[in-house]
């Protein structure tokens, strides 16, 4: 069996040791005679899996005791609605910082549930400095997308929103580096980038933000109800939680977030350094705002795009085509992407430039 270097933006590559352990335990999890897929979510076997996954996530991120960890469903797009359902009713309005396609989608969805103020808007190639933001202290929360997968812009700093809770969609960079969770009121993210397979959504919410849901909020989407039931109000995505737990164990074994942060910085520097030296490829994101997870780039002659992608696939590198809305190329280099994958990509880019430049 030959595994490719998978540069998909999500669902993304998983660590190979995680996949091997899951395969080994597929029919019989630790002598239970059952696959995790077959377990009751309220049985002792799965409850131990659930508890360990939550404990590991708390340890990795240093989540304070006054925050709840919820394992939910619906992805980040679902949370675009669930967040305002739970929070916007505190004052009836919220501030949104629009830095790309995903934060724009979040903002538009929130307009269904209350008044939305656009605190700042980027041009897709940079994060607006906070000095240019207009924040309303009467807002229920301030929402950002910490990493825009399409445009490749990332917050490398934490906004100061004062007494107004900061809410972050961290779907594509959670667990890629150390963060101070206490600076946020709520963090959410789909698992399929850095945490596990699609189907699981993680929500980290401060206790004082529970209990403010709109009256029309479905019970399964009410953070307080889910917190009171330890994410077991309805059947959670059990197998996705199990895989996420294995990913958390793998991350801990790598040395935790301090080590994975260095690993990710090395990978990104290798690719960006080459892009900056080349006149054949270009990346238009402001250097200080470049994503360490998603690196979009274009060829000087876009007529060569198909040939570039075909050659990459022949060399075992897949999912490099840019998002359909913007075109070009995109290399997503999440935690599970080894340094060797980025080295192989840069070597191929050099080869392709030598032949066509």
Buried (B, 14 or more C-beta within 10 A) or exposed (E): EEEBBBBBBBBBBBBEBBBEBBEEBEEEBEEBEBBBEBBEBEBEBBBEBBEBBBEBBBEBBEBEEEBBBBBBBBBBBBBBBBBBBBBBBBBEBBBBBBBBBBBBBBBEBBEEBBBBBBBBBBEBBBBBEBEEBEBBEEBBBBBBBBBBBBBBBBBBEBBEBEEBBBBBBBBBBBBBBEBEBEEBBBBBBBBBBBBBBBBBBBBBBBEEBBEBBBEEBEEEBBBBBBBEEBBBBBEBBBBBBBBBBBBBBBBBEBEBBEEBBEBBEEBBEBBBEBBEEBEBBBBBBEEEBBBBBBBBBBBEEEEBBEBBBEBBEEBBBBBBBBBEEBEBBBBBBBBBBBEEBBBBBBEBBBEBBEEBB
